[in-house]
Amino acid sequence: MKIDNAFYVEPDGITGGLALWWSNDVKLSILHYDNNFIDTKISINGEAEWYGTFIYAPSYTEDKQKFWETLAPLQNDVNAKWCVLGNFNGVVSPEEKYGGNPFDHNSAKWYYEFLDQTYLMEIPSSGGSFTWLNQRSNEEGILEKLDRVLSSLEWNFLFPKAISIIEVVVASDHSPIILLVNEVAKKAKKEFKFESGWLM
């Protein structure tokens, strides 16, 4: 991938595992990690330092409470420049789900308690409404927004033009999310192509 640096959390058997890559223009220190997150301190091109936590939240309900309770104390200072991004493994409103079982408000309980403790807010996204699909068609198709970027007010002051972009799914059931911290990149004009999945 021609990336200069890497850090890995090994999988537990055949499940889990995390990987983080960064280039030499990024000064990055690993602060904490476990099976579901990598917590870092970051400076890009010598600019102000901020905290970035990259997550892959547990999918099972019984593990979610422990995960969110472990994550919240990483914000040592309520005024910290903090950004949390990755797979949150859960929808937080009915609008973030299409198909399958109805939205369960209890499933988002720990997520909202985490927001109440940390005062983080979601960074606006463009490019689509959902980030995961079960790759089935017709009435069996399910679309959900599982991936997102949260940030503190202080982080937003540092990067006031930040935006997240939900890209097209490639070789995965998740859409990649690109976080642009300084400028919104101008996209080249693309040829229009109809996707059969839109019929869902």
Kinemage of the C-alpha trace (Angstrom):
@kinemage 1
@onewidth
@group {chain A} dominant
@subgroup {mainchain}
@vectorlist {calphas} color= white
{ca met a 1} P 0.000 0.000 0.000
{ca lys a 2} L 3.095 2.235 0.056
{ca ile a 3} L 2.297 3.482 3.579
{ca asp a 4} L 5.257 4.265 5.833
{ca asn a 5} L 3.979 3.149 9.259
{ca ala a 6} L 1.588 0.567 10.668
{ca phe a 7} L 0.103 -0.707 13.927
{ca tyr a 8} L -1.912 -3.906 14.350
{ca val a 9} L -4.168 -5.452 16.967
{ca glu a 10} L -4.083 -9.180 16.287
{ca pro a 11} L -7.397 -10.999 15.771
{ca asp a 12} L -8.872 -13.249 18.429
{ca gly a 13} L -8.902 -16.561 16.589
{ca ile a 14} L -10.597 -15.921 13.254
{ca thr a 15} L -12.544 -12.843 14.409
{ca gly a 16} L -11.679 -9.227 15.073
{ca gly a 17} L -8.338 -7.596 14.504
{ca leu a 18} L -7.548 -3.944 13.744
{ca ala a 19} L -5.023 -2.230 11.490
{ca leu a 20} L -3.910 1.389 11.350
{ca trp a 21} L -1.573 2.831 8.693
{ca trp a 22} L -0.152 6.353 8.421
{ca ser a 23} L 2.380 8.239 6.316
{ca asn a 24} L 5.491 10.088 7.488
{ca asp a 25} L 3.810 13.498 7.313
{ca val a 26} L 1.624 12.354 10.209
{ca lys a 27} L 3.111 12.279 13.707
{ca leu a 28} L 1.136 9.584 15.517
{ca ser a 29} L 1.528 8.026 18.968
{ca ile a 30} L -0.418 4.972 20.165
{ca leu a 31} L -1.889 5.733 23.604
{ca his a 32} L -4.244 2.805 24.326
{ca tyr a 33} L -5.704 -0.127 22.423
{ca asp a 34} L -7.762 -3.268 22.841
{ca asn a 35} L -9.732 -5.607 20.594
{ca asn a 36} L -12.197 -2.865 19.643
{ca phe a 37} L -10.250 0.379 19.394
{ca ile a 38} L -6.903 2.096 18.821
{ca asp a 39} L -6.506 5.407 20.686
{ca thr a 40} L -3.907 7.846 19.338
{ca lys a 41} L -2.434 11.340 19.518
{ca ile a 42} L -2.014 12.904 16.055
{ca ser a 43} L -0.345 15.895 14.424
{ca ile a 44} L -0.519 16.383 10.636
{ca asn a 45} L 2.295 18.322 8.945
{ca gly a 46} L 3.408 19.741 12.284
{ca glu a 47} L 0.035 21.333 13.080
{ca ala a 48} L -1.741 21.262 16.467
{ca glu a 49} L -2.058 17.875 18.171
{ca trp a 50} L -5.410 16.148 18.607
{ca tyr a 51} L -6.685 12.780 19.786
{ca gly a 52} L -8.076 10.222 17.359
{ca thr a 53} L -9.759 6.976 18.413
{ca phe a 54} L -10.396 4.417 15.665
{ca ile a 55} L -13.080 1.912 16.624
{ca tyr a 56} L -14.754 -1.327 15.624
{ca ala a 57} L -17.568 -1.609 18.165
{ca pro a 58} L -18.803 -5.052 19.282
{ca ser a 59} L -21.800 -6.426 17.420
{ca tyr a 60} L -23.298 -8.333 20.367
{ca thr a 61} L -25.602 -6.430 22.742
{ca glu a 62} L -24.059 -7.954 25.871
{ca asp a 63} L -20.619 -6.539 24.922
{ca lys a 64} L -21.718 -3.016 23.974
{ca gln a 65} L -22.152 -1.605 27.491
{ca lys a 66} L -18.596 -2.543 28.488
{ca phe a 67} L -17.218 -1.115 25.245
{ca trp a 68} L -18.854 2.324 25.609
{ca glu a 69} L -17.975 2.481 29.306
{ca thr a 70} L -14.335 1.758 28.404
{ca leu a 71} L -14.283 4.330 25.605
{ca ala a 72} L -15.709 7.333 27.499
{ca pro a 73} L -12.803 7.711 30.005
{ca leu a 74} L -10.350 8.094 27.088
{ca gln a 75} L -11.535 11.696 27.022
{ca asn a 76} L -9.340 12.693 29.964
{ca asp a 77} L -10.146 16.372 29.518
{ca val a 78} L -13.615 17.601 28.582
{ca asn a 79} L -11.874 20.287 26.508
{ca ala a 80} L -9.797 17.783 24.527
{ca lys a 81} L -9.578 17.942 20.741
{ca trp a 82} L -11.012 14.452 20.219
{ca cys a 83} L -12.321 12.591 17.172
{ca val a 84} L -13.850 9.088 17.250
{ca leu a 85} L -14.401 7.300 13.944
{ca gly a 86} L -15.116 3.877 12.573
{ca asn a 87} L -17.723 1.125 12.712
{ca phe a 88} L -20.164 1.785 15.577
{ca asn a 89} L -22.019 -1.471 14.789
{ca gly a 90} L -25.459 -0.036 15.426
{ca val a 91} L -28.018 2.385 14.053
{ca val a 92} L -29.132 5.229 16.315
{ca ser a 93} L -32.389 6.304 14.665
{ca pro a 94} L -35.104 4.777 12.436
{ca glu a 95} L -33.839 6.868 9.478
{ca glu a 96} L -30.527 5.001 9.558
{ca lys a 97} L -32.109 1.657 8.702
{ca tyr a 98} L -33.912 0.226 5.667
{ca gly a 99} L -35.368 -3.291 5.675
{ca gly a 100} L -35.093 -6.091 8.214
{ca asn a 101} L -36.420 -5.833 11.755
{ca pro a 102} L -37.820 -2.493 12.986
{ca phe a 103} L -35.462 -0.084 14.749
{ca asp a 104} L -34.983 -0.970 18.439
{ca his a 105} L -34.471 2.124 20.628
{ca asn a 106} L -32.904 0.019 23.392
{ca ser a 107} L -30.106 -1.016 21.044
{ca ala a 108} L -28.834 2.603 20.958
{ca lys a 109} L -29.021 3.156 24.738
{ca trp a 110} L -25.291 2.877 25.452
{ca tyr a 111} L -24.385 5.014 22.458
{ca tyr a 112} L -26.543 7.908 23.700
{ca glu a 113} L -25.161 7.570 27.223
{ca phe a 114} L -21.664 7.829 25.704
{ca leu a 115} L -22.660 11.082 23.941
{ca asp a 116} L -24.123 12.453 27.182
{ca gln a 117} L -20.799 11.855 28.941
{ca thr a 118} L -18.477 13.146 26.217
{ca tyr a 119} L -20.525 15.868 24.436
{ca leu a 120} L -19.326 14.579 21.066
{ca met a 121} L -21.304 15.412 17.926
{ca glu a 122} L -21.461 13.787 14.520
{ca ile a 123} L -19.519 15.360 11.672
{ca pro a 124} L -21.715 15.956 8.591
{ca ser a 125} L -21.344 13.347 5.860
{ca ser a 126} L -21.998 13.311 2.134
{ca gly a 127} L -22.156 10.622 -0.515
{ca gly a 128} L -24.944 8.417 0.859
{ca ser a 129} L -27.276 7.653 3.731
{ca phe a 130} L -26.110 4.114 4.546
{ca thr a 131} L -22.684 2.534 5.076
{ca trp a 132} L -23.511 -1.186 5.269
{ca leu a 133} L -25.607 -3.574 3.191
{ca asn a 134} L -26.302 -7.277 3.559
{ca gln a 135} L -25.798 -7.823 -0.197
{ca arg a 136} L -29.241 -9.291 -0.742
{ca ser a 137} L -31.904 -7.987 -3.075
{ca asn a 138} L -35.635 -7.315 -3.021
{ca glu a 139} L -37.459 -7.663 0.323
{ca glu a 140} L -34.433 -9.359 1.972
{ca gly a 141} L -32.201 -6.340 1.378
{ca ile a 142} L -31.069 -4.425 4.479
{ca leu a 143} L -29.231 -1.091 4.501
{ca glu a 144} L -27.889 0.554 7.671
{ca lys a 145} L -25.657 3.417 8.731
{ca leu a 146} L -23.135 1.733 11.021
{ca asp a 147} L -20.060 3.868 10.332
{ca arg a 148} L -19.661 7.505 11.375
{ca val a 149} L -17.320 10.207 12.679
{ca leu a 150} L -17.830 11.997 16.017
{ca ser a 151} L -15.863 14.975 17.297
{ca ser a 152} L -15.645 17.385 20.212
{ca leu a 153} L -16.382 21.087 19.943
{ca glu a 154} L -12.682 21.848 20.398
{ca trp a 155} L -11.788 19.497 17.531
{ca asn a 156} L -14.367 21.276 15.358
{ca phe a 157} L -12.746 24.627 16.155
{ca leu a 158} L -9.417 23.157 15.016
{ca phe a 159} L -10.909 21.785 11.769
{ca pro a 160} L -13.995 23.910 10.983
{ca lys a 161} L -14.200 22.669 7.358
{ca ala a 162} L -14.042 18.956 8.210
{ca ile a 163} L -16.457 16.638 6.434
{ca ser a 164} L -16.808 12.861 6.111
{ca ile a 165} L -17.487 11.264 2.743
{ca ile a 166} L -19.241 7.911 2.383
{ca glu a 167} L -17.670 6.221 -0.620
{ca val a 168} L -18.951 3.412 -2.845
{ca val a 169} L -18.708 -0.151 -1.493
{ca val a 170} L -15.746 -2.047 -2.981
{ca ala a 171} L -14.985 -5.697 -2.045
{ca ser a 172} L -16.736 -5.340 1.323
{ca asp a 173} L -20.193 -5.007 2.845
{ca his a 174} L -19.130 -1.635 4.355
{ca ser a 175} L -18.614 1.651 2.549
{ca pro a 176} L -15.250 3.315 3.170
{ca ile a 177} L -15.462 6.619 5.065
{ca ile a 178} L -12.989 9.375 4.188
{ca leu a 179} L -12.476 12.150 6.740
{ca leu a 180} L -11.268 15.387 5.156
{ca val a 181} L -10.033 17.669 7.923
{ca asn a 182} L -9.037 20.828 6.068
{ca glu a 183} L -10.576 21.115 2.640
{ca val a 184} L -13.327 19.412 0.691
{ca ala a 185} L -11.638 17.842 -2.300
{ca lys a 186} L -13.065 18.709 -5.695
{ca lys a 187} L -14.214 15.532 -7.352
{ca ala a 188} L -13.635 14.979 -11.030
{ca lys a 189} L -16.738 14.732 -13.174
{ca lys a 190} L -17.713 11.074 -13.524
{ca glu a 191} L -19.690 9.266 -16.168
{ca phe a 192} L -23.221 8.437 -14.966
{ca lys a 193} L -23.804 4.712 -14.402
{ca phe a 194} L -27.040 3.159 -13.188
{ca glu a 195} L -26.620 0.741 -10.260
{ca ser a 196} L -29.125 -2.113 -9.970
{ca gly a 197} L -28.905 -1.869 -6.172
{ca trp a 198} L -30.720 1.470 -6.319
{ca leu a 199} L -33.913 -0.427 -7.088
{ca met a 200} L -33.886 -1.607 -3.465
